[in-house]
Amino acid sequence: MDEIPIDPAMMGKLAHAVGFICGADHPATVALRKAADSGVDKDIKAARKAFLKLKLGERRGALTMLED
């Protein structure tokens, strides 16, 4: 995920995808939404960290949803 530049709009789309896969109350979904809303570097770093803690299949699924 380090190679992919992610702006707040992309974080919002990713939050939607992760929310679909893991649930709206999942910590990664919440962190991604917060980063999308605030755009603050601290929130973006926390969201990236939470996303990377997801299982490989969940990450792949979310990223695949963004491609469509």
Secondary structure, DSSP 8 states (H G I E B T S, - for coil): -TTS---HHHHHHHHHHHHHHH-TTSHHHHHHHHHHHH--HHHHHHHHHHHHTS-HHHHHHHHHHHH-
